[in-house]
Amino acid sequence: MNDIYELRQYTLRPGQRDVLIELFDREFVESQEELGIRVVGQFRDLERPDRFVWVRGFPSMAVRAESLTAFYGGPVWRAHRAAANATMIDSDDVLLLRPAGGEFTLNPAVRGTPASTVVVADIRYLSGPYDGEFARIVDDAAVALSTEYAENNFPALPVRTGEHVFVTFASVPAENGWPEPAGLPEHAKVTRRERLLLAPTDRSMLR
């Protein structure tokens, strides 16, 4: 089980998403996992054709610093970073998160097979830190995450700060469409909401 997650949303140059996905799925999955990083899921954003979204996890903040230092200073990233960076306009839209309820169901055996589901990520922006008041809606989601407030210990990769979020992930059959985000108690201090409709790549475990 991971205690730290990153939800990463990249804005890409027009027509470059499949280029990045092919490179990422071929070179950046096992090479990260060998260093203690769990590549949870990679996705095409169904509503934004130039957006690539992915999630990775770490056992702790300390392991995060060690693993990212090893990966981004290592031979695989060095060999392919120019090609990866050439597809990107922005890679700084990153939320640092920790579990708030539920667990991802991940099976490495599905990698390399077509996905028949859509992952719905519902991001709720709060006026203050998450304090557990939304626990009842976790039953409707595969997993829930909330903001991790620890200082970013790998500053070469920025993360968003000064925000409070509660994020749920749900999986639905692609042919069934997708549900509206689950409701919240009236007292919940939600300032805005963002819903991501995500199509897993063939090598995504989260699907």
C-alpha positions in Angstrom: 0.0 0.0 0.0 1.2 3.5 -0.9 1.0 6.4 1.5 1.8 9.1 -1.0 0.4 9.7 -4.5 0.9 12.2 -7.3 -2.0 13.1 -9.7 -0.2 14.5 -12.7 -1.9 16.3 -15.6 0.2 17.2 -18.6 -0.7 19.7 -21.3 0.8 18.4 -24.6 1.6 19.9 -27.9 -1.1 19.2 -30.5 -1.1 15.7 -31.9 1.6 14.5 -29.4 -0.4 12.6 -26.9 -0.1 9.2 -28.5 3.6 9.8 -29.1 4.2 10.4 -25.4 1.9 7.4 -24.4 3.9 5.0 -26.6 7.2 6.3 -25.2 5.9 6.3 -21.6 4.3 2.8 -21.6 7.4 1.4 -23.3 10.2 3.0 -21.3 8.8 4.6 -18.1 6.8 2.0 -16.3 9.1 -0.8 -15.2 12.0 1.6 -15.0 10.3 3.6 -12.3 8.9 0.6 -10.5 12.4 -0.9 -10.2 13.3 2.1 -8.1 10.3 1.9 -5.7 7.8 4.0 -7.6 4.4 2.4 -8.3 3.0 3.5 -11.7 -0.7 3.3 -10.8 -2.4 4.5 -14.0 -1.9 6.3 -17.3 -4.8 7.9 -19.2 -6.1 9.9 -22.1 -8.4 12.7 -21.0 -11.5 12.1 -23.0 -12.6 15.8 -23.0 -9.2 17.3 -23.7 -7.3 15.7 -26.6 -4.0 17.3 -25.7 -4.0 16.2 -22.0 -2.2 13.2 -20.6 -3.0 12.2 -17.0 -1.2 9.7 -14.8 -0.9 8.6 -11.2 2.0 7.2 -9.3 2.5 6.2 -5.7 5.2 5.9 -3.1 5.5 4.1 0.3 6.5 7.4 2.0 7.8 10.9 1.4 11.3 9.7 2.1 11.1 7.0 -0.5 9.6 9.5 -2.9 12.7 11.7 -2.7 15.1 8.8 -3.1 13.2 7.1 -5.9 12.7 10.3 -7.9 16.4 11.3 -7.5 17.4 7.8 -8.8 15.0 7.9 -11.7 15.5 11.4 -13.0 19.3 11.1 -12.5 19.4 7.6 -14.1 20.0 6.2 -17.6 16.4 5.6 -18.7 15.3 9.2 -18.2 18.6 10.6 -19.5 18.1 8.5 -22.7 14.5 9.6 -23.4 13.9 12.9 -21.6 14.4 15.0 -24.8 11.8 13.0 -26.6 9.4 13.1 -23.7 9.9 16.8 -23.0 9.4 17.6 -26.7 5.8 16.5 -26.5 4.9 18.8 -23.5 3.8 22.3 -23.1 3.3 22.1 -19.3 3.9 19.3 -16.7 3.5 21.3 -13.5 -0.1 20.6 -12.8 0.5 18.1 -10.0 -1.4 17.3 -6.8 0.5 15.6 -3.9 -2.0 13.4 -2.2 -2.5 10.7 0.6 -5.2 8.1 1.1 -8.5 9.3 2.5 -10.4 6.0 2.2 -10.5 2.8 0.2 -7.6 1.3 -1.8 -6.8 1.0 -5.5 -7.4 -2.4 -6.9 -4.4 -3.0 -9.1 -3.4 -6.0 -11.1 -0.2 -5.9 -13.2 -1.5 -8.8 -15.3 -3.8 -6.4 -17.1 -1.0 -4.5 -18.6 -0.8 -4.8 -22.3 -4.6 -5.5 -22.7 -7.2 -3.1 -24.0 -9.3 -1.4 -21.2 -13.1 -1.5 -21.4 -13.7 1.0 -18.6 -13.5 4.7 -18.0 -12.0 6.1 -14.8 -13.9 9.1 -13.4 -11.8 11.3 -11.2 -13.8 13.9 -9.2 -11.6 16.6 -7.7 -13.3 18.7 -5.0 -11.5 21.9 -3.9 -12.2 22.7 -0.3 -11.9 25.9 1.8 -9.9 24.0 4.4 -8.1 20.7 5.1 -10.1 17.5 4.6 -11.2 16.3 8.0 -13.1 13.1 7.2 -16.6 14.6 6.7 -16.9 13.0 3.2 -16.3 9.5 4.3 -19.8 8.3 3.3 -19.1 8.9 -0.4 -16.0 6.7 -0.4 -18.3 3.7 -0.7 -19.2 4.9 -4.2 -15.6 5.2 -5.3 -12.7 2.9 -5.9 -10.5 5.1 -3.7 -10.3 8.6 -2.2 -7.3 10.8 -1.7 -6.8 14.1 0.0 -4.0 16.7 0.0 -0.7 15.8 1.5 0.8 18.9 3.1 4.4 17.7 3.5 6.9 19.9 1.8 7.8 18.9 -1.7 11.1 17.0 -1.2 11.9 16.8 -4.9 11.7 20.4 -5.9 13.0 19.8 -9.4 9.4 18.7 -10.1 6.9 21.3 -8.8 3.6 20.5 -7.1 0.7 22.7 -6.5 0.5 24.2 -3.0 -1.9 26.3 -1.0 -4.9 24.1 -2.0 -7.1 21.6 -0.2 -8.6 18.8 -2.3 -10.5 15.6 -1.9 -10.3 13.3 -4.9 -12.3 10.2 -5.7 -11.8 7.7 -8.4 -14.5 5.5 -9.8 -14.5 3.0 -12.7 -17.4 2.5 -15.0 -17.9 0.3 -18.2 -17.1 2.5 -21.2 -20.3 1.6 -23.0 -22.5 2.7 -20.0 -21.4 6.3 -20.1 -20.3 7.8 -16.8 -22.2 9.0 -13.7 -22.4 12.5 -12.3 -20.1 13.1 -9.4 -21.4 11.9 -6.0 -23.2 14.4 -3.8 -21.8 16.0 -0.7 -23.3 17.0 2.7 -24.8 20.5 2.6 -22.2 21.7 5.1 -19.3 20.7 3.0 -17.1 23.6 2.1 -16.5 22.8 -1.5 -15.4 25.9 -3.5 -15.3 24.2 -6.9 -15.2 20.8 -8.5 -13.4 19.3 -11.5 -14.3 16.0 -13.2 -11.8 14.1 -15.3 -13.1 11.4 -17.7 -10.1 9.2 -18.2 -9.5 6.4 -20.7 -6.8 4.0 -19.4 -3.9 3.2 -21.8 -3.3 -0.5 -22.5 -0.5 -0.5 -19.9 -2.5 1.2 -17.1 -3.2 -0.9 -14.0 -5.9 1.5 -12.8 -8.9 0.8 -15.0 
